[in-house]
């Protein structure tokens, strides 16, 4: 007869594991990353992603914040980053434009 061994794992451990494996950004990490942006040297790709996530968090759009942003140079305006978030169910995406010098959000687009 085999004995089953069960181990109780605290919920906090499950939350940490799901965040690490799911690629989910938490409000704490989003705020921390956005606060660390160095505006004096302009905004790089990674910083644009952080600022876009912070914008969505501030607007209450949570389904975009949890995805990894795709950051690319705007085709028609080289002074802006184009940051795209795909909703997890792929039903739509959010596009945000971040000024490379100031870090300000200049436009927001919702695509179905």
Secondary structure, 3 states (H helix, E strand, C coil): CCCCCCCCCCHHHHHHHHHHHHCCCCHHHHHHHHHCCCHHHCCCHHHHHHHHHHHHHHHCCHHHHCCCCEEEECCCCCCEEEEEEECCCCCCEEEEEEECCCCCEEEEEEEC
